[in-house]
């Protein structure tokens, strides 16, 4: 299984050191720091997909699925993507 190197790196840092790197503490962000980050980065929201984005995502997913079990040579990109996604797992 392929692992996410960033996630592994964060898991290996002791919590106090990680909190210092992130500018946080066990109690979370101070009100001032939260306001600063809100101003700098905006609200912590998941952007809604437009109907066009949803349709494109569905078409790409269907195209990738269609090549999932394709054993023809040369190997189609859809098969490569499917195999890589299978090897990586849901967390990667």
Secondary structure, DSSP 4 states (H G I P E B T S, - for coil): ----HHHHHHHHS-HHHHHHHHT--TT---HHHHHHHHHHH----PPPPPHHHHHHHHHHHHHHHHTTT---SSPPHHHHHHHHHHHH-TT-
